[in-house]
Amino acid sequence: MAPSTVWEILKNAGIDPVPRREGPGWAEFLRSPAQGILALDFFTAGLLNGAKVHALAVIEHGTRRVRILGATEHPVQARVVQQARNLLMDLADPRTRVKFMSHDRDASFTTTFDAVFRAAGARIVRPAIQAPRMNPVMERWIGSCRRELLDPTLVWNQRHLMTVLREYEDFYNTHRPHRALKQAAPLGPLPDDITGLDQFRVQRRDRAGGVIHEYRLVA
């Protein structure tokens, strides 16, 4: 069927070919302050027994702080809704006001899930289908987590998975530098004066069983 035919059918039915059915337009979303945007998504991790576990994470666009909300083999809707409520409790700080929540069209993100954030004054933004580039901050974090942690790690079970994910969450938030933050970490800003580096030596700390390395200046 030709595109012009589809357009004619929609026009005769009174439907705009690109309807704005709900939520803000994508241009409005991109122009909004980064401090008010959160992105949320599931990603999978394989266990040694062949099972796949679905982990849920959220990242703040403005600070790049990430939170691991949980992991389960069966992301039932009731559990996902409860994780949304738990997240809002963690974001109770008045300085962390959620204006936009971005997530894909996964079946686990139900209308009840969205209602939790709408009740807190947030607006839901959904990227287009199969368009990961419309959720780049979250997708980039998932890629980093896979390359730096999950790919080189043999995960024994779900408990072990949460242990290493919590370790990576702390590493990412308190130590790992970010270009968007001028090489500071989300919860660990750079010192005001880093001149005279010849007076310091570098100390390495291994984390997650040696998969991750932290490097710190020691006087």
ABEGO torsion letter per residue (X at the ends): XBAAAAAAAAAAAGBBABBBABEBBAAAAAABBAAABBBBBBBBBBBAAGBBBBBBBBBBAAAGBBBBAEBBABBBAAAAAAAAAAAAAAAABAABBBABBBBBABAABBAAAAAAAAAAGBBBBBBBBGBAAABAAAAAAAAAAAAAAAAABBBABAAAAAAAAAAAAAAAAAABBBAAAGGBBAABBBBABABGAAABBBBBBBBGGGABBBBBBBX
